[in-house]
Amino acid sequence: MKKSAYLFPIVLLLLNCIPGTVNILWGDSEEIRGTERISGKVLDIEGLPIQDIRVTLEYEKYAYTSTVISDKEGGWFFNNLHRGILRLTFEKNGYAPTILQFDLKLQEYHPKITVEMKKIEDLNLIKNWKENTGFKTELNKAADFFRDAKYEEALAVFLDLRDQYPSLYELGMNIGDCLTELQRYDEAIKEYEQVSDALMKNNKEGEGKSDLARLYASIGNIHMRRNNLADAGEYFKKSLELNGNDYKLAFEVAEILFLTGKPSEAISFYRKALTLKPDLTKAYIQLGYCLLDGGDVQGAMENFTKFIELEPDSTDSITLKELIHSLQ
């Protein structure tokens, strides 16, 4: 998943806000006095309020600046504003500054704005985790445990890493994988869903698709283990929509549809799998049977013949030759 490449990101947004209330004294300039108000809250990435954030308001048109400090609830407010293009800067030591710019003319009456700010150490970790020797060492240790099927040990390390770096929600993928192998399926699904929610919240449109695809496939795998084929198929389809180049996933969806009595629906997924991997021999057999079920005898024989060409010495080829002979 793509992360910010900057230590101090600048965010420019055109905000669509909801009504709120504010109160602050302006200076002596009569030209910029008005009746508009804006207010809001400043939260961290966990959704908790941040106190003592310095909020600075500037106009594009007027040479005027005003500053307030967020309260213990993260609240801030400005009063007596004139409509126009505003720039709000949110700053505090230890946090990455955030800048919002918008035209107050385009907003609803008395807009209310919520701002999320990240700690600098969290951004440093996200940006430089490969250079963070301690973090990398622990991550590799957990990966080694997982490869050796020591899932309890791997889980303990991943959980400890998340306690140290709670902003790295991606660790939930690894935790979910460990819980899956330990057959703690409900807990695993909860982890995957939390990561999925975070991905959709923190990524711009079009980003994070491969991670979401992996999460959906992981949940589908759990449903497969539980023999919930219908639910598994739905999650595999969602995954395939995001990652259309996974032939294994396409084949898995086709197999589920075939096993649940939907051969006509399975056809397109077998064909997709074969487009991605033409030497996936088993798919030719399965596709042939699906086509035969739908009355396409010629199409079925063509796929059976293709399998025989690829695996002429297999026992399946003997059976298929007899089947083709009976269909002619």
C-alpha positions in Angstrom: 0.0 0.0 0.0 1.3 3.4 -0.9 2.3 5.6 2.0 3.1 9.3 2.2 6.7 10.0 1.1 7.0 13.2 3.1 7.7 13.8 6.7 5.6 17.0 6.7 2.7 16.4 4.3 0.7 19.3 2.9 -3.0 18.5 2.4 -5.1 20.8 0.3 -8.8 20.0 0.4 -12.0 21.5 -0.9 -14.2 20.7 2.0 -17.9 19.9 2.1 -18.8 20.6 5.7 -21.8 20.5 8.0 -23.0 23.4 10.3 -21.3 24.2 13.6 -20.7 27.1 16.0 -17.6 29.2 16.8 -16.5 32.3 18.8 -13.3 34.4 18.5 -12.4 38.1 18.5 -11.0 39.7 15.4 -8.7 42.6 15.0 -9.5 46.2 14.0 -9.9 45.6 10.2 -13.5 46.5 9.4 -13.0 45.2 5.8 -12.7 41.6 6.8 -15.4 41.6 9.5 -18.3 39.3 8.7 -21.0 37.1 10.0 -19.6 33.7 9.1 -18.2 31.1 11.6 -16.2 27.9 11.3 -15.3 25.4 14.0 -14.0 21.9 14.3 -11.9 19.3 16.1 -8.4 17.9 15.7 -8.0 14.1 16.2 -5.1 11.7 16.1 -5.2 8.6 13.9 -6.9 6.7 16.7 -9.7 9.2 16.7 -8.7 10.7 20.0 -8.7 14.5 20.5 -5.4 16.5 20.5 -5.1 19.4 22.8 -2.9 22.5 22.2 -2.9 22.4 18.4 -2.0 25.8 17.0 -4.7 26.6 14.4 -3.8 29.6 12.2 -6.3 31.2 9.8 -5.3 33.3 6.8 -7.2 34.9 3.9 -6.0 34.7 0.4 -7.3 38.2 -0.4 -6.6 40.0 2.9 -3.3 40.4 4.7 -4.7 39.1 8.0 -3.8 36.2 10.3 -5.6 34.9 13.4 -4.6 32.0 15.7 -6.4 29.9 18.3 -5.4 26.8 20.3 -7.4 23.6 20.4 -8.9 22.7 23.8 -8.8 19.4 25.7 -11.6 18.1 23.4 -9.5 19.0 20.3 -12.0 21.8 19.6 -11.2 25.1 17.9 -13.3 27.9 16.4 -13.2 31.3 14.6 -15.9 33.9 14.5 -16.9 37.0 12.5 -15.5 35.7 9.2 -16.0 37.2 5.8 -16.7 34.9 2.9 -13.7 34.1 0.7 -10.8 31.7 0.3 -9.3 30.6 3.6 -6.2 28.8 4.6 -6.0 26.9 7.9 -2.7 25.6 9.2 -2.7 23.0 12.1 0.6 22.7 14.0 2.0 21.2 17.2 5.5 19.9 18.1 5.7 16.1 17.5 2.9 16.2 14.8 3.1 16.6 11.0 1.5 20.0 10.1 -1.6 19.9 8.0 -3.0 22.7 5.8 -6.5 23.0 4.6 -7.6 25.5 1.9 -11.1 26.2 0.8 -13.6 28.8 -0.4 -16.0 29.8 2.4 -18.4 30.9 -0.3 -18.9 27.3 -1.4 -19.5 25.9 2.1 -22.7 25.3 4.0 -23.6 27.8 6.7 -21.2 27.7 9.6 -19.1 24.7 8.5 -17.7 22.3 11.0 -14.3 20.6 10.1 -12.6 17.5 11.5 -8.9 17.3 11.0 -6.7 14.2 11.5 -3.0 14.6 12.4 -0.3 12.1 12.6 2.7 11.9 15.0 6.0 12.5 13.3 7.4 9.2 14.8 4.6 7.3 13.2 5.4 8.9 9.8 9.1 8.3 10.3 8.3 4.6 10.9 6.1 4.3 7.9 8.6 6.1 5.7 11.8 4.5 7.0 10.8 1.1 8.5 13.4 -0.7 6.3 16.1 1.4 8.0 14.6 0.8 11.4 16.9 -2.1 12.4 15.1 -3.2 15.6 11.7 -3.2 13.8 13.1 -5.1 10.8 14.8 -7.7 13.1 11.5 -8.4 14.9 9.5 -8.5 11.7 11.9 -11.1 10.2 11.8 -13.1 13.4 8.0 -13.3 13.2 8.2 -14.2 9.5 10.6 -17.0 10.2 8.3 -18.4 13.0 5.4 -18.3 10.5 7.4 -20.1 7.8 8.3 -22.8 10.3 4.6 -23.2 11.3 5.3 -21.8 14.8 2.1 -19.7 14.6 1.8 -19.0 18.3 5.3 -17.6 18.4 4.8 -15.5 15.3 1.5 -14.2 16.6 3.2 -13.0 19.9 5.9 -11.1 18.0 3.4 -9.4 15.6 1.1 -8.4 18.5 4.1 -7.0 20.4 5.1 -5.0 17.3 1.6 -3.6 17.0 1.6 -2.5 20.6 4.8 -0.6 19.9 3.6 0.9 16.6 -0.2 1.0 16.7 -0.4 3.2 13.6 0.9 0.4 11.5 -2.5 -1.2 10.9 -1.0 -3.4 8.1 0.3 -5.7 10.9 -3.3 -6.8 11.3 -2.8 -8.8 8.0 0.0 -10.8 9.6 -1.9 -11.2 12.8 -4.9 -12.4 10.9 -2.8 -15.0 9.0 -1.5 -16.4 12.3 -5.0 -16.6 13.8 -6.2 -18.4 10.6 -3.5 -21.0 10.9 -4.4 -21.4 14.6 -8.1 -21.9 13.5 -9.2 -18.9 15.5 -11.3 -17.9 12.5 -13.6 -15.3 14.0 -10.7 -13.4 15.5 -8.9 -13.6 12.1 -11.8 -12.2 10.2 -12.1 -9.3 12.7 -8.4 -8.5 12.1 -8.8 -8.6 8.3 -11.9 -6.4 8.4 -10.2 -3.8 10.6 -7.3 -3.6 8.1 -9.8 -3.4 5.3 -11.6 -0.4 7.0 -8.2 1.3 7.6 -7.1 0.8 4.0 -10.3 2.3 2.6 -10.1 5.2 5.0 -6.4 6.1 4.5 -5.9 5.5 0.8 -6.9 7.7 -2.1 -9.2 6.2 -4.7 -7.4 3.6 -6.7 -4.7 2.9 -4.1 -4.3 -0.1 -1.9 -6.2 -2.4 -4.3 -3.7 -5.3 -4.0 -3.8 -5.2 -0.2 -7.6 -5.2 -0.3 -7.6 -8.1 -2.8 -5.4 -10.1 -0.4 -7.6 -9.4 2.5 -10.8 -10.5 0.7 -9.0 -13.6 -0.5 -7.9 -14.4 3.1 -11.5 -14.1 4.4 -12.6 -16.3 1.5 -10.0 -18.8 2.5 -11.5 -18.9 6.0 -14.9 -19.6 4.6 -13.5 -22.3 2.4 -12.0 -24.0 5.5 -15.4 -23.8 7.2 -17.0 -25.2 4.0 -19.1 -22.1 3.5 -18.6 -22.2 -0.2 -21.1 -19.5 -1.1 -19.5 -17.0 1.2 -16.0 -18.0 0.0 -17.0 -17.5 -3.6 -18.3 -14.0 -2.9 -15.1 -12.9 -1.2 -13.0 -14.5 -3.9 -15.0 -12.6 -6.5 -14.4 -9.3 -4.7 -10.7 -10.1 -4.6 -10.6 -10.9 -8.3 -12.3 -7.6 -9.1 -9.4 -5.8 -7.5 -6.7 -8.1 -8.7 -7.7 -9.5 -12.1 -4.3 -11.1 -12.7 -4.5 -13.9 -10.2 -5.1 -17.1 -12.1 -5.3 -19.2 -8.9 -8.1 -17.0 -7.6 -10.0 -17.2 -10.9 -9.7 -21.0 -10.8 -10.8 -21.1 -7.2 -13.9 -19.1 -7.9 -14.7 -21.3 -10.9 -14.3 -24.5 -8.7 -16.6 -23.1 -6.0 -19.3 -22.3 -8.6 -18.9 -25.7 -10.2 -19.1 -27.5 -6.8 -22.2 -25.5 -5.8 -24.1 -26.4 -8.9 -23.5 -23.3 -11.0 -21.5 -24.6 -14.0 -22.7 -21.9 -16.3 -21.4 -19.2 -14.0 -18.1 -21.1 -13.6 -17.3 -21.0 -17.4 -16.1 -17.4 -17.5 -13.8 -17.9 -14.5 -12.3 -21.1 -15.9 -11.7 -19.1 -19.2 -10.1 -16.2 -17.3 -7.8 -18.6 -15.4 -6.7 -20.2 -18.7 -6.2 -16.8 -20.3 -3.8 -16.0 -17.5 -2.2 -19.4 -17.4 -2.7 -21.4 -20.6 -1.0 -24.5 -19.2 -3.4 -24.9 -16.3 -4.4 -28.3 -17.5 -7.1 -29.1 -14.9 -9.1 -26.1 -16.0 -9.5 -27.5 -19.5 -11.2 -30.6 -18.0 -13.5 -28.6 -15.7 -14.3 -26.1 -18.5 -15.2 -29.0 -20.8 -17.6 -30.5 -18.3 -19.3 -27.1 -17.7 -19.7 -26.6 -21.5 -21.0 -30.1 -21.8 -23.6 -29.4 -19.1 -24.7 -26.4 -21.0 -25.1 -28.4 -24.3 -22.0 -27.1 -26.0 -20.7 -30.5 -27.1 -18.2 -29.1 -29.6 -16.7 -26.7 -27.1 -16.4 -29.4 -24.5 -14.6 -31.7 -26.9 -12.2 -29.0 -27.8 -11.2 -28.4 -24.2 -10.9 -32.2 -23.5 -8.7 -32.5 -26.6 -6.5 -29.6 -25.4 -6.0 -31.4 -22.0 -5.0 -34.6 -23.9 -2.4 -32.6 -25.9 -0.8 -31.2 -22.8 -1.0 -34.4 -20.7 -1.1 -37.4 -23.2 0.1 -39.9 -20.7 -2.2 -39.1 -17.8 -5.0 -41.5 -16.7 -7.5 -38.6 -17.2 -6.5 -38.5 -20.9 -7.6 -42.1 -21.3 -11.0 -41.3 -19.8 -11.4 -38.2 -21.9 -10.6 -40.0 -25.1 -13.4 -42.5 -24.4 -15.7 -39.6 -23.5 -14.9 -37.8 -26.8 -15.5 -40.9 -28.8 -18.9 -41.3 -27.2 -19.8 -37.7 -28.0 -18.9 -37.9 -31.7 
